[in-house]
Amino acid sequence: MIGGGQAGLSVSHGLRERGIGHVVVEANQVGHEWRERRWDSFCLVTPNWQCRLPGHPYTGGDPNGFMVREEIVRYLEDYVTVFRPPLVEGVSVTRLRRSPNGVFEVTSTAGEFTADHVVVATGPYHTPKLPRMAERLPAAVTQVHSSGYRNAGRLPDGAVLVVGTGQSGCQIAEDLHLAGRQVHLAVGSAPRVARFYRGRDCVAWLDDMGHYAKTIDGFGDTDAVRLRVNHYVTGRDGGRDIDLRAFARDGMRLYGRLTDVDGPVLEFADDLKVNLDHADAVAEGIKDAIDAYIDANGIEAPGEARYVPVWEPAGQPRELDLAAAGITSVVWSTGFARDHHWIEIPAFDGRGYPMHWRGISSVPGLYFLGLPWQHTWGSGRFEAVGRDAEFLADHIDAGRRTADVCGALTGAPATVNSALPIG
């Protein structure tokens, strides 16, 4: 297993239960992504009860709450303490090849070794992605990617521009807003969802409705589904909606998509109203589905008035002069790029996406785990990564049993393997 996050640890649990020897190689330490790429007030946006790693479901006292960053790290550390996987930390894999006889050759910072099977469990978020227009901002403006943002106090005094309204961008904008900063927000096309509706968290309703069990095969365009932006909402302070209109009413400045940078002057698309309306329509559509589910199943649930917009854009500027607005910092919430350059195996399509079915790649013995929508909505999350891991462990175990039978019939050795030393 390459990667010691929730994906790598989950498949390790499955292989150990099946008596299959393996090693988990982690470049940093368990929980590194949560420690180093999340801001100080970060918390889960899904309820704690959805944390369902194999053999290690959430057992804390707040199942309907939302673990903060330190609690998430501790949840993973406890998993390691309890199950003691064959984990090697501080070792980076720099090259993965496949020999002519089918054995995988792994080059790492601790040397070279071989394996019959390799699970790439490094997730999808490898390299912070910045648009080229960032290069044209004035040198005096501090720029930070969302993965490097920690809190408002780490940024220079002055107003802040946040670019992007996925989950990270919206939550960082809120964090800055609550800290008393003047925030300017470039709004994209990400949808939103209400935190609670008719007496329950919307996640709980959708879970009961089978939404999170729907597989990628059930959609007409799997490529489009895999590229969907997550709905923005927050678990902060017990959970609440993120309403960009309310932010604007309270002083945040909203713009459409950022389209160009010309030194200190920025240009935006004329799509702010369209983007806000779209986000609201998605949220209300989810409520429609919940209403229909409640009615169809005769469930007693309190009624709830529907959302009424508290602010409408009118004559929003298409340009912004950074100096005139007192903006000293820009936070780029523009996502991440995949980086599999170290995998020298033809297992990717023309866009660099792994060719796989439920994590089983087009190359025998090579697997992927923890990808968004690998099989279901929860594949890259605590909610369902364990189910995907169990599927791969079963597949590897079935292949091993077949190899053992063939080896017994032919007298050939069933495996070729040399593992990293543990500890």
Secondary structure, 3 states (H helix, E strand, C coil): CECCCHHHHHHHHHHHHCCCCCCEEECCCCCHHHHHCCCCCCECCCCHHHCEECCEECCCCCCCCCCEHHHHHHHHHHHHHHHCCCEEECCCEEEEEECCCCCEEEEECCEEEEECCEEECCCCCCEECCCHHHHHCCCCCEEEEHHHCCCHHHCCCCEEEEECCCHHHHHHHHHHHHCCCCEEEECCCCCECCCEECCEEHHHHHHHCCHHHCEHHHCCCHHHHHCCCCCECECHHHCECCCHHHHHHCCCEEECCEEEEECCEEEECCCHHHHHHHHHHHHHHHHHHHHHHHHHCCCCCCCCCCCCCCCCCCCCCCEEEHHHHCEEEEEECCCEECCCCCECCCCECCCCCECEECCEECCCCEEECCCCCCCECCCCCCCCHHHHHHHHHHHHHHHHHHHHHHHHHHCCCCCCCECCCCC
